Amino acid sequence: MIWIMIIFIGLMILGFPIAIAMGLGALVPQFMGEGAVADAIYNIRTMVVGIDSTPILAIPLFILSGTIMARGGISRKLFDVFAYFIGDRTAGLPCAVVMTCLFYGAISGSGPATAAAVGGMTIPLLVSLGYDKTFISALVAVSGGLGLIIPPSISFINYGLVTGTSVTALFSAGILPGILIGICIMVYTYFHFKKHGEDKEKILANYEEMKSKGFAGVFREGIWALLSPVIILGSIYSGICTPTEAAAISVLYALLVSIYAYKMIEWKDIWPILLESVKATAPLCLLIAMSNVLGRLLTLANAPQQLAVFIQNLLPGKVAFLIVLNVTLLILGMFIDGAPAILILSPLLMPIAQEYGIDPVHLGVIIVVNMTIGLASPPFGLNLFVTSSMSQIEVLEI
């Protein structure tokens, strides 16, 4: 076990991709003649079996669905609906950005995808209305992370895969934290612009132009976008579909709405969209396969149990453990991307949490929320780089 962790951490420090570091950490010790708990054939079989799973299909399907909807203009329709109601109020349009991220997160399942789809449309618009580009870029980076908490969440699917926890239960548990964080962001945004002011003349001119469409016009254009999370989540919570089946439905729905309702894409655009989705999915699938190998070897080496005993001796109380866990995850989230962190840490933390009497669903929410904060935390927050590319502002400034 020691050799596995030394090689894994050493390769990460040297800058190797995390998936490669995990794979070499699992394979190299056996060639050194010590520290190997399984042979190469076992490890390769574990890689194949690890991704030969029906629930994993939900990940590429939700990624594909999110890509189609981003190209299909669904984020714009959602924003228009919210802006129609609050666009003339203090911080109304920035708050509409947060609401759009909440709803779009319930469609795409991905934080960076939400930040890209909503930010690509809202950052230029709000900057043209006099809003500070840096603040709006930061707002999109933070709000985009809600896509990891609001179901259907790819992070919750990853956690469910490696821990055996019900994905549907995780989805249900993510609704309240996601909405609560969204409300907190909007309250902060309101007080920020209450203090610093807005260009009311430009904002009201834009609002009157939108108002001229009438509620019926805005609602008619936005109804298909608003129905997306209702159909996806409703089919899961009603028991009609599994998350994987709901992901397949979301792809079909995204195609029909984007091609026939909004007419933003055509059938000839499907192939480039598929290629884009495959490029986003392939590294994640390799990561899942490698994390299965590393997790299985650590389990065979009795690492989770040894770690559980060590932490229990160090932190005798449940509350102390939860505080240390949150602080540790928050720091790790600043340096490690959410997907590998969830896939590596969840199997190790699960036995420890159970010893303290912490529900696996509760643990999943704690891990995912902390990794979400990491998406917008320097120095390596992925959403910061997404919004930086759209606003042309330095990451550190955002």
N, C-alpha and C positions, 0 to 999 in steps of 0.2 A: 504494500500500500504506500509506503514511504517513497519508493522509487517512482510509482505512478504519479504522485502529487509533485515530486521534485521536477520530473520531466515536464509535466503539464504546466506548472507555474513558470518554470524556466523558459519554455518555448513562448509563452505568452509575453514574458518580459522582453524577449528578443524580437517580438513583433510578429510572430506567426499568427495566421488566422486561428480563431478559437477552435473551430472544428478540426483543423489539422493538429493543433496542440493536443486536443483530447484524444484523437486517434493514435498519435505517436506515443502519448503517455500510456495508452493501453497496450500497445504492441511492443514497444522497445524493451521493457523489462524482461520479457521471456528470452530475448536474444542475448541478454547479459547474464543469463543463467541463474538469476535470483529475483525474488519479488514478484514472480509471475504466478497468478492464481488461475489462469486459463490459457489454453494455447490459441494460435492464430485462427484455426478453423472455428473454434467456439466464438471468438470475437467477431469474425466475419458473419457467422450465422446469426449472432445477436444483432448485428447491423441490419441485416435483411429482415429479420423478424420484427425489429423495432419499428420499421416504417411500413410493414405489411399489415396495416391496421385500417379498418373502416373509418374510425373517428378522425384519423389524420387527413382524410379526404376533405374534411371541412375547411382545412387551412388553405389549400390552393383554390378551392371554390370561392371562399369569401374574398380572397385576394383578387381573383378574377372578377367577381361581382363588384368589388370596390373600384377596380380599374375601369370597368364599363361605365359605372355610374359617374365617375369623375369626368370621363370623356363625354358623357351624355348630358351634362349640364344640370344634374340633380341638385348639387350643392347650391347653385345659383337660385333655383326655384325655392329651395328651403329658406334661403336668406331673404328673398323677397317677401315671403309670407310673414316672417318674424318682423322684418323692417316695416311692413305695412302697419303693424299695430303699435310699435314703439319707436319708430324711426324719427319722430319729432321730439322725443323726450331727451332729457340729459343723459348722455352716454347711451342713447337708444341703439344706435348702429353698432358700436362696439359690443354691447350686450347681445345684439342680434347675431353677432359673430360667434359668441359663446354658445348660444342656443343652437345655432346651425351645427357647430361641432358636436354638441350633445346628440342631436338627431342623426347627423351623418356618421357619427361613431357607431350608432345602432345599425348602420348599413354596411360600413366597410370593415369593422372589426380591427382596424389598424390605426395606431397613433400617427405615424408618419404619413400614411395615406390620407387621413383626415386633415392633417396640417397642410398637405400639398393641395388637396382638392379645394378646401375652404380658403386657404391663404392665397392661392393663385387667382382667385376671383375677388376676394374682399380687400386685400392689401392695396392694390392699385385704386380701387373705388374709394376707400376711406382716406387714402393719402390725397386724392384729388379733391376731397371735401374738407381738407385742412387739418386732418389728424396727423399727429407725429408718427412718422414711418417706423421709428425704432420701437415705440410703445406698441403699435399695432402688430408689428412683427413678433414681439415678445408675447403679446396676448394670444396670437394664433399658435405660437409654439407651445404655450402652456395649455390652452384649451384643446389643441389637437390631441394631447395625451389622453383626453377623456375617452378617445376611441378604444383605449386598452382596458378601460374599466366598464364602460357601458356595454352591455351585451348586444350582439354576439362578439365576444372578444377573443382574438387569436391567442392572447396571453393566457386566458383562462382555459382554452382548449389545450395548450401546451402543458399547463399545470395538471389538468385532468388526465392527460396521457401518461405522464410519468409518475403520478401518485395514485391513479385509479379512483379519483374523486369524481362524483357525478358532475358533468359539464353543465347540465341543466340547473343543478343546485348552485353552482358557481355563478352562472348567468344571473340567477335571481338575486344572489347576494351582492352582485356588483351594481345593481340599479341605484340603491340608496346612496352609497358612497359617491358614485359618479354624479348624481344630481346635487348632492350636498357640496361637493367641490365646485361644480359649475355655479351654484348660487354664491358661494364665497368669492369666486373670481368676479362675478357680476357686481357684487356689493363693493368690492375694492375698486372696480372700474368706475362705478358711479361716483364714488367719493373723489377719485382721481380727477375726473373731468368737472366735477362740481367745484373743485379747488382751482384747476388750471384753465377751465373754460373751453369753449368750442367755437367754431365759425358758424354761428347760427344761420347766417344768411345763405351760405352754400348748402347747409344741411336741409333747411326748410325748402329751398328751391328743388333739391333732389327729391324730398319727401312729397312735394306737391305733384311732381312729375309722376311719381309712383302712384300717388293717390288718384290721379286722373284715370288710371286703369279701372278703378273701382274694386271693391272687395270681391265681387263675383269674378272679375277677370283675373286677379291675383290668385284667388283660391282655385279657380279652374286650372290655371297653369301649375299650381303647386300641389294639387291633390294627389297626383301620382307619386310625387316625392314623399309626401307626408304618409302615404299608405305603405311605403317600403318597410319601415321598422315594424309597423302594425302586422303586416303579413308574415315577416320573417320571425319575429318574436312570438306573435300569436300562435303560429303553427307549432312552435316549440313548447310553450307553456300550456297549450291546450292538450298536449299529448298526441297530436296528429302526426308530428314529424320528430325525428331525432335531429340534433344540431347539424349532422352531415346532410340529411335530406333537406333541411331548411336552407342549407348553403346552396344546394343544387337548385332549389326553387328560386333563391335570390338571384342566381345567374340568369335563369330564364326570364324572371321578372325584369331585371336590369336591361336585358336585350330588348324585350318588347317595348318597355317604356322609352328607352333611349332612341330606338329606331323608329317606332311608329307614333308615340305620343309627342316626344320632344323633337324628333327628327334631327338630332345633333350628330349622330353617327349613321353610317350605312353598312350594309353587309360586307362590303369590301374592306372596311376598317377592322373587321374581327381578327384577321390574322396578325396584324401588328399588336393588337391588344393582347392576344394570346401569348405572343412572344414576350411582351413586357411582363405579363403575369408569371410566365415560366422563369424568367430571369430573377424575379423576386422570390419565387417559391423554391427553386433548386438549392440555393445556399441554406435555406431553413431546413429542408429535408435532410441534407447532409449533416447539419448540426444536430437534428433529432436523432439520426442514426448513430452518430459518434457519442452523443450524450447517453444513449442507451447502453453502449459498450462500457463507457466509463462508470456509469451508475451501477451496472451489473457487477463489474469487477470490485468496486468499492463495497458493494453488498456482500460479495463472496469473502472479501477480506474483513468483514465484520466492522467496517468503518462507521456506519451510522450508529451502531450500538455503543461503540467505544466513545464516539463523540458525545452521545447522549449522556453517558455516565460522567464524562469530564465536565460538561456544561452544568449538569445537575449538582455536582460537587462545588462548582464555582458560583452558580446562581441558584440558591435553594428555593426561591420564591417565584411563582408564576408571573407576577407583575414585573419583577426585576428582569426576568427572561424576556418578556414582551418589550420592555423599554430598550434593552440592549439589542434585541432583534431588529426593532425599527430603526435605531440609530445605525446599526451595521448595514442594513439593507439600503438605507438612504445614502450612505457613503459609497457602497458598492455600485449603486445605480448611477453615480456620477462618472464611473470609469468603465463599467461593463454594460453592453447592450442588454435590453430586457430579456430577449429570447434565450440566449445562452445562460444568463444568470438564473432564470427560472428552471431551465432544464437541468442545470448542475446542482443548484442549491435545494430544490424542492425535495428530492428523494432523501437528502441528508437531514433536512430539517423536520421532515414528517415524523420519524420515530421520536425525536426530541419533544416536539409539540404534543404528541400523544401522551408522553410521560407526564407532562404538565397538565393534561386534561384539556388541551386546546383542540377544538373541532377542526378537521382538515379543511372545511370550507372557509372558516375564519382565517386560518393560516394562509390559504390561497389569496384571499382578499388583501391581507397585510402585505404579502410579497408583491402582488401585482400593483397595488397602489404605490408602494415605494419605488418600484421599477418605472412607474409612470412619471413620478416626480423626476426621476433620473433622465427622462427624455428631454426635459427642459433645463437640466442642471449642467453647468460647465464642469469639466472642460470638454466632455464628449457627448453631450446631449444631442441625440440624432435630430430631434425636431428643430433645434437651433440651426443646424446646418441646412435643413429643408427650407426654413423661412429666410435664412441668409441668402440662399441661392435665388429666391424670388424677389427679395427687397434690395439686394446688392449692398447690404450692410454687414460689417464684420461680425463674426459670431460672438466675440467677447463683448462687443457693444450691446448686442441683443440680450 
